[in-house]
Amino acid sequence: MKSKYLKKSNIKVTVLSPDGPDIKVDIPKRVRNIGYLRRFVFWVKTYIFIKKFINYYDIIWVHNPIFLKKISAKKIIVTIHGFLPEHYQSIKKYNKTYFNKISYFLASQVEIYSTKKLHNNGAFFTVVSPSTKLFLINLGISEDNIKIIMNGVNIKRFRPRINKVILKKELNLPLNKFLLLYVGRMSEQKNPYLLLDFYNKILHIKKDVSLVMVGKGPLLTDLKKYIIERNIPNIIFFGYVQDSVLNLIFSACDAFILASRYEGNPLVILEAISSGLPCIVQDIAPLKILINIIKTGISLPMEKGGSNIVFYKYITSNKFKNDQIKAPIIAKKYFNISTTSEKYVELFKNIYNKIENK
């Protein structure tokens, strides 16, 4: 998405990825569905390409790279979204098998090695959350070489609509319910079982609530069984939807909820506030920090007794009503994708000028 905005700034952009569109990195069929191995193969091939053509480009912008060999990195900008080593302890808790624990440990060490190597070879880093910046500093990455640039959201696409009733009718959503929205993968990271248990506790004190779940993932079938076994009512599944439908779902709902075990700076929260939805999130450090930054919504320990009462008090408070009004204003002021793209353009120019003046 950002490449489109960069091109508007008269920057010639070449996109390299497994899908192109400019340069397509072919991933062998036998590893395409093996998550980390697929990523590793992609970065090995990308490293070879960059090494060969590094002098052709003024700036090389890579996202969560894995470079294990030496490379002249003075014109490389590394953006880290979710950093596996930062979240390893959280991941380890819910991975029960030794194989998974060892796999994640080794992958985490590989990313630390790559990050340090890129830093030692002159790369500059951007991160999307303050917690990741602190983690990198603790790894020995110079603070002067790290800049926080938060994710940006398309505020023209994700925006509040005036008439929720019409939207609810179009989407076949209940008209007389408070709609709590979850958007994301149905995966262990997102902690959907905790989300369902918390929602079930909410129903004990507020009956007129429905949970809208958007997304697919490996746990989807088991989650539907879990709902039936526990007789949890009023849950609506949408599956995967295009952005053109997703922004309507956001606008039709009343609040957004996220129960993740770990996160970086999830774009989905910015899409929620841009659509006028206050966010209720699990009280893990990165999400608590983000809620503090956006100044709308609350974080709470969903697994603890009384958390449903905290939720109820919030959604029936004046703060909630004010947060609904404030949220899109904050998104427009601080998280507009045009603004974040301008920050990257400025950074690219600064790095380029620094290289040229040496």
Buried (B, 14 or more C-beta within 10 A) or exposed (E): EBBEBBEEBEBEEEEBEBEEEEEEBEBEEEBEEEEBBBBBBBBBBBBEEBEEEBEEEBBBBBEBBBBEEEBEBBBBBBBBBBBBBBBBEBBEEEBEEEEEBEBBBEBBEBBBBBBBBBBEBBBBBBBBBBBBBBBBEEBEBEEEBBBBBBBBBBBEBBBBBEEBEEBBEEBEBBEEBBBBBBBBBBBBBBBBBBBBBBBBBBBEEBEEBBBBBBBBBEBBEEBBEBBEEEEBEBBBBBEEBEEEBBBBBBBBBBBBBBBBBBBBBBBBBBBBBBBBBBBBBBBBBBBBBBBEBBEBBBBBEBBEEEBBBBBBEBBEEEBBEEBBEBBBEBBBEBBBBEBBBBBBBEBBBEBEEEEEEE
